[in-house]
Amino acid sequence: MASGTVKVDIEGHVATLTISRPEKLNALDLDMLKALVEAADAVEANPDVRAAVLTGEGKSFSAGGDIKAWGGMLPQEFGHAWVRHGHRIFERLATLRVPLVAALNGHALGGGLELAGVADIRIAEEHIKIGLPETGLGMVPGWSGTQRLVRRFGAQAVRRMALGGEIFTAEEARLLGIVDAVVPTGNALAAARKYAERIAVRGPAAVEIVKLMIASANGEDNGTAVEALGSILAATTGDLKEGVASFSEKRPATFKGEW
């Protein structure tokens, strides 16, 4: 299926999300942000999907936020309609119930790197460049570049990109822990799908739980992780069955402390 500027294809237990705005190097605008949410919803709604891949169409993964989309916004509009809106959408992708593998087939700069940062695993082609060039435009990373990326990549790597304007090669990014593997040009998508298939054959419930546990340990979305894990556990108990039955039968519940 295709939704706006993001295509969703499902093969077996793996969903592939493809950012499709190649004529703009997959630069992100408001329509694309909306399409990313719809793609995430499609993945969540399909119980057969156990892993997902995120990539870009054409020569770029994503060149980041489209300056034409936000350059003319008033400060308040920019803060709410662009930054806060983008934050919510990136958080949606970062907290997918299934692991997400990013296939970096082209440069990932600014918002494009922040988008890659929502993935659990990143596989980059050897020719690509990675960086956070926003301060060179008088702007700051706004879609969790100084937050999620620091937690996942480490503060010093982010300092070098955001403060010093350093642009890393794929291999440099691998050595810094920004990407997990480097493959020859043209091979990122195949390698990402292979890794997603590797995930998909493992116990799906265990994988989902482990993803939540890692997010909690990493200081990400602790409230959701704890409540999701607690709810999953409570849903398996005899006490819940008794509580639901008593409600349906309009009688007081008799709990036995059954797990």
C-alpha positions in Angstrom: 0.0 0.0 0.0 1.0 3.6 -0.4 0.1 6.5 1.9 1.0 9.9 0.8 4.7 9.9 0.6 5.4 6.6 2.4 4.9 3.2 0.9 4.2 0.2 3.0 4.9 -3.3 1.7 4.4 -6.5 3.8 6.1 -9.7 2.8 5.8 -12.5 5.3 6.5 -11.2 8.8 8.4 -8.1 7.6 7.0 -4.7 6.7 9.0 -2.3 4.6 8.3 1.4 4.9 9.8 3.5 2.0 10.0 7.3 2.1 9.0 8.2 -1.4 9.9 11.8 -2.3 13.1 11.1 -4.3 12.9 14.3 -6.4 13.5 16.2 -3.1 16.0 13.7 -1.7 13.2 12.5 0.6 13.2 15.8 2.5 10.5 15.7 5.1 7.5 18.0 4.9 4.1 18.0 6.7 2.5 15.5 4.3 5.4 13.1 4.8 5.2 13.4 8.6 1.5 12.5 8.4 2.2 9.6 6.1 4.8 8.2 8.5 2.2 8.1 11.2 -0.2 6.3 8.9 2.5 3.8 8.0 3.3 3.2 11.6 -0.4 2.6 12.3 -0.6 0.1 9.4 2.3 -1.8 10.9 0.8 -1.8 14.4 -2.6 -3.0 13.1 -1.1 -6.1 11.3 -0.6 -8.9 13.9 1.5 -10.8 11.3 4.2 -8.2 11.3 7.1 -9.0 13.6 9.8 -6.6 12.3 9.9 -3.6 10.0 12.4 -1.9 7.7 12.6 1.9 7.1 14.4 3.2 4.0 14.3 5.9 1.4 13.5 5.8 -2.4 16.2 6.9 -4.8 19.6 8.2 -3.9 18.9 9.5 -0.4 17.6 8.1 2.9 16.4 11.6 3.9 18.0 15.0 3.5 16.1 16.1 6.6 13.4 18.7 7.1 12.4 20.5 3.9 13.4 24.1 4.5 10.6 25.3 2.2 8.2 23.6 4.5 9.3 25.4 7.7 11.4 28.3 6.6 8.4 30.7 6.4 6.7 29.7 9.6 6.3 32.2 12.5 8.2 31.1 15.6 5.2 29.9 17.5 3.9 28.0 14.5 7.3 26.5 13.9 7.5 25.3 17.5 4.1 23.7 17.5 3.2 22.7 14.0 6.7 21.6 13.1 8.9 20.7 16.1 6.4 19.4 18.5 4.4 17.7 15.8 7.6 16.0 14.4 8.5 14.9 18.0 5.2 13.1 18.4 5.6 11.3 15.1 9.2 10.3 15.7 8.2 9.0 19.1 5.5 7.0 17.4 8.1 5.3 15.2 10.6 4.8 18.1 8.0 3.0 20.1 6.7 0.7 17.5 5.8 -2.7 19.1 8.1 -4.4 16.6 11.8 -3.8 16.1 12.6 -1.3 13.3 15.7 -1.6 11.1 16.8 1.4 9.1 18.4 0.8 5.7 20.5 3.9 5.1 20.7 3.8 1.3 21.8 7.4 1.1 22.8 10.4 3.1 21.1 10.9 6.5 21.5 14.5 7.6 19.7 16.7 10.1 16.1 15.5 10.5 17.1 12.5 8.3 19.6 11.3 10.9 17.0 12.0 13.7 14.6 9.8 11.7 17.3 7.1 11.4 17.7 7.4 15.2 14.3 6.1 15.9 15.3 2.7 14.5 16.6 -0.2 16.7 19.2 -1.2 14.1 20.9 0.9 11.4 22.6 -0.5 8.3 24.4 2.0 6.1 25.8 1.8 2.6 29.5 2.6 2.5 29.2 5.8 0.4 26.8 7.7 2.7 27.3 10.8 4.9 25.8 11.3 8.3 25.6 14.6 10.3 23.6 17.3 12.1 24.3 20.5 10.1 21.5 22.6 11.6 23.7 25.1 13.5 25.3 26.1 10.1 21.8 27.4 9.2 21.4 29.1 12.6 19.0 26.4 13.7 19.2 23.6 16.2 18.3 19.9 15.9 14.6 19.8 16.8 13.4 16.3 16.4 15.3 14.8 19.3 18.7 15.2 17.9 20.0 16.4 21.2 17.9 14.0 23.2 17.3 10.5 21.7 20.5 10.7 19.6 22.5 11.4 22.8 20.9 8.5 24.6 21.5 6.2 21.7 24.8 7.4 20.2 26.5 9.1 23.1 26.9 12.8 23.8 30.4 13.3 22.3 29.4 12.0 18.8 26.4 14.4 18.9 28.6 17.3 20.0 31.0 16.7 17.1 28.1 16.7 14.6 25.9 19.4 16.1 28.5 21.8 17.5 31.4 21.2 15.2 29.5 20.5 12.1 31.4 17.3 11.5 30.0 15.0 8.7 30.9 11.4 9.2 31.4 8.6 6.7 29.5 5.4 7.1 32.6 3.7 8.5 33.3 6.5 10.9 29.7 6.3 12.1 30.1 2.6 12.6 33.1 3.1 14.8 31.2 5.7 16.8 28.2 3.3 17.3 25.9 5.5 15.2 25.3 2.7 12.7 25.6 -1.0 13.3 26.9 -2.3 10.0 28.3 -0.9 6.7 27.5 -2.7 3.4 28.5 -2.0 -0.2 26.5 0.6 -2.1 23.2 -0.7 -3.2 23.0 -3.5 -0.6 21.4 -1.7 2.5 17.8 -2.6 1.8 18.6 -6.3 1.2 20.8 -6.4 4.3 18.2 -4.7 6.4 15.5 -7.1 5.3 17.8 -10.0 6.1 18.3 -8.6 9.6 14.6 -8.0 10.0 13.9 -11.6 9.0 16.5 -12.7 11.6 14.4 -10.9 14.2 11.1 -12.2 12.8 11.9 -15.9 13.5 12.5 -15.2 17.2 9.7 -15.3 19.8 7.5 -12.3 18.9 6.2 -11.8 22.4 9.7 -12.1 23.9 11.1 -9.6 21.3 8.4 -7.1 22.0 8.9 -7.4 25.8 12.7 -7.1 25.4 12.3 -4.0 23.2 10.3 -2.4 26.0 12.8 -3.4 28.7 15.7 -1.9 26.7 13.8 1.3 26.2 13.2 1.6 29.9 16.8 0.9 30.7 17.9 3.5 28.2 15.6 6.1 29.8 13.2 6.3 26.9 9.5 6.4 27.4 9.7 4.8 30.9 6.1 5.3 31.7 4.8 3.6 28.6 7.3 0.7 28.9 6.4 0.0 32.6 2.7 0.3 32.1 2.7 -1.9 28.9 4.7 -4.6 30.6 2.5 -4.4 33.7 -0.6 -4.6 31.6 0.6 -7.6 29.6 1.4 -9.4 32.9 -1.9 -8.5 34.5 -3.8 -9.7 31.4 -2.5 -13.2 31.9 -3.8 -13.6 35.5 -6.7 -15.5 36.9 -7.6 -12.4 38.9 -8.3 -10.4 35.7 -10.5 -13.2 34.4 -12.5 -13.2 37.7 -12.7 -9.4 37.6 -14.1 -9.3 34.0 -16.5 -12.2 34.8 -17.8 -10.5 38.0 -18.4 -7.3 36.1 -20.3 -9.1 33.3 -22.3 -11.1 35.9 -23.0 -8.0 38.1 -21.6 -9.6 41.2 -18.8 -8.8 43.7 -15.5 -10.2 42.6 -13.8 -13.0 44.5 -10.1 -12.6 43.9 -7.8 -15.5 44.8 -4.5 -13.9 43.9 -4.1 -16.2 40.9 -1.4 -15.3 38.4 
